[in-house]
Amino acid sequence: MEDFSTLQRKLGITFNRIELLRQAFTHSSYVNEHRKTDQEDNERLEFLGDAVLELGVSQYLYREFPDMAEGELTKFRASIVCEISLVRFANELHFSDLILLGKGEEMTGGRNRPALLADVFEAFIGALYLDQGFEVVVRFLQEHVYPKINQGAFSHAMDYKSQLQEFIQRDKNNRIDYEIVEEQGPAHNRQFVAHVRIQDETSGIGYGRTKKEAEQKAAEEALIRKGAK
């Protein structure tokens, strides 16, 4: 198990307020079980980090892809800051080793839950921004996020739901509905099954570890069936 000192050495960043770094990794379940302490959970930092991360990625895409239209920039950014990508970033930095969880959340596999890992990554960005400023956040992104953009890691991860919406809007009478029809597996390793229906006809089925991922997969299958992908 790593500790916060090891993480700071690995990142080459020394926090002025170590309590901010600790807060970024503190889940609400831990706070609920340690009410006598002054420890805060990471939810507010997650809110801030989400905005800072979007700005950091947006300014990079704006500068590096001058010929890309606004709509494509929006889709590109969405593929970089989506839950699947944030989990990947968190795992590469071994953030799961540092998360402070309540016993119940730990026992149900919370440490490896995608949504929780994504939240921790955003909370870390928020803490880094408060402690070090936006320039240091950008330097962090330059080392751990921007290179993956240049390598094309996100070029395939487009927003299929938006693509499907645009495709079927050619006929204004069409309507799209998404439904989670099934949840499979234990709580710590849940898989969702989504159907996308166009005019009440099932056009795609998707599977994912989150509801959003399952819906995206369903939309992708619908695009393939319609010859739009």
N, C-alpha and C positions, 0 to 999 in steps of 0.2 A: 504493500500500500504506500502510495506517495503521500507527502504532506505539502502544505502550502509553501514552505521554504524551498522544497525541491522543485515545485512548479515554477516559482519565481526565478530560480536559477536557470531552469530549462528554457524559459521564455526570455530571459535577459531583462526582466522587468522587476523593479523593487517597489512595492506599494508603499506609499507614505502612510496610508490608513489601512492597516492589515485587516481591520474589522470589516471593511468594505469587501475585500476579497473573500473573507469567510462568509459574509452575508450572501454573496453571489452563489455559494454552494449550499446554502441552507434551505431545505425544503420545509414547507409549512407543517408537515407532520412532525418534524424534529422540534419545532418551536412549540407545538401543542403538547409535547411530552416534557418540555423543559420550561415551563411557565415561570419558574422562579428566576430565570436568567433574563437578561435584557436583549437576548439574541433576536434579531428580526429575520423574517424569511426573505426569499429573493424575488417576490412577486413584483414589487415596485421597480427593482433594478431590471427585471425582465422587460417591463413596460418601456423603460428608458432605453435599454439596450436594443430593443427591436427597432426603434426610430433611428438610433445612432448607426446601427448596422445597415439599415436601408440607405441612409445618407452616404455612408462610406462606400457602399457598392454602387450607388447611383452616380456619384461623381466620377468614379473610376470608369464605368461603362460610358458615360457621356463623353469623357475625354478620349478613351481608347477606341470607341466605335462611332466616329463622327458621321458616317453615312447611314447609320441605323435609324429607322423611323421610331417615333415615340411609342407606338404600339408594340413594336418588336423589342424595344428597350424594356418596356414594362414586363413583357413575358420573360425576357432573359433574366431580369432581376428577380422575378418570382421564382425561377428555377434555382437561383443561388441562395435565396433566403428562406426557402421552404423547409419544412420540418425534416425531410429526408436528408437534405444537405447539411443542416445544422447538426444533426445527429452524427453525421460522418465527421464533421470538424471536431465535435466533442470527443468522439472515440479516438481520433488520431492523436489527441492531446491527453488521452487517458483521464478525462474529467470525471468519469464515473467513480474512480477510486476515491475521490475527494468529497463526494456529496454527503451531506449530513442528513440522515433520514430517521424518521421514527421507526420503532421496532416493527410495527404492523406493516408499514410501507416497505421496509426491508424484506420482511418475510414473504411478501407477495411479489417480489421481483422488481420493485420500483426502481432500483438502481440502474436497470437496463431498459426502462420504459422509454420509447422514442420521444414521446411528448415531454417527459421530464428532462431528458438529456438536452433536447432542443432549448427548453426554457433556461437551463443552466448556462448554455453557451451565450444566450442573449443577455442573461443577468451578468455574466462575466464581462461582456462588452460594456454594459451599463456601468459596472463598477470601475472598469479601466478608464472610461470616459470621465467619471467624476473625480477619480484620483489623479489621472495623468493628463487629461485633455484629449482633444480630437486628434491632434498630430500623432500621439502615441498609439491611439486606436488604429490610425491609418498605417502606421509602421507595422503593427501586429497583422493587419489584413494583408499588407504587402508580403509578409512572410508566409502566412497560413491560408489565405483565401485567393488573392489575386493570381498567384501562379497557376492555380487550378482552372481559372477562367481562361488564361492564355493557352493552357494545355487542351482546351476543348471539353473539359469534364462536364460541362452543363449544356452543351450545344444540343443534346438530344432530349434534355429534360424540360420540354416546353409545357405550357399550360394547356393540356388537351381539352379541358372543359371549356376554356375560352375559344379554342379552335373549333370545337363542335358547335358551340353557340353561333359563331360567325358563319359556319357552313350551313346550318339549317335555317338561318335567318334569311336566306335567299328566298325561302317560301315563308312569308310572314304568318301563315296560319299554323305553322308547326310549333309544338310546345315540347320542352324538355323537362323531365322529372327524374330526380335521383332518389333512390330508396336503399337503405341498408336492410337487406333481407335476412341476414344471418350473422351471428357472431360465433366463432369457433375457438376452441382451445381454452386453456386456463387463463386467469386474469393477467398473469405476468407475461403471457405469450399469446395474446389475443389476435385473432385474424378476423377481419370483417369482409363480408361479401356484399357488393353493391350492384344494383341494376340501374341502367339508364334507359328510360323509356321515351320514345319520340312518338307523339300522338298515340299514347297508351300501348305502343308496341315495344317490347324489350329489344333494344338494339345493341346492347353491350353488357357484359358481365365483368366485374373486376374484383380482385382480391388484394388486400393490403393489411399492414399492421396497424394502420389508422384508418378512420372513416374517410378522410380526405384522400389518402393514397388509393383506397379502393375505388372511390368515385373517379379519380383521374384515370385509373386503369380501365374502368368501364367506358369512359369517354374515348380513350385511345382505341379500344376494341371497336366501338361504334364507328370511329373514323376509318378504321381499316376495312370494316364491312362495307362501308359506303364508298370505298375507293378514294377517300380524301387524304390518305396518309400512306 
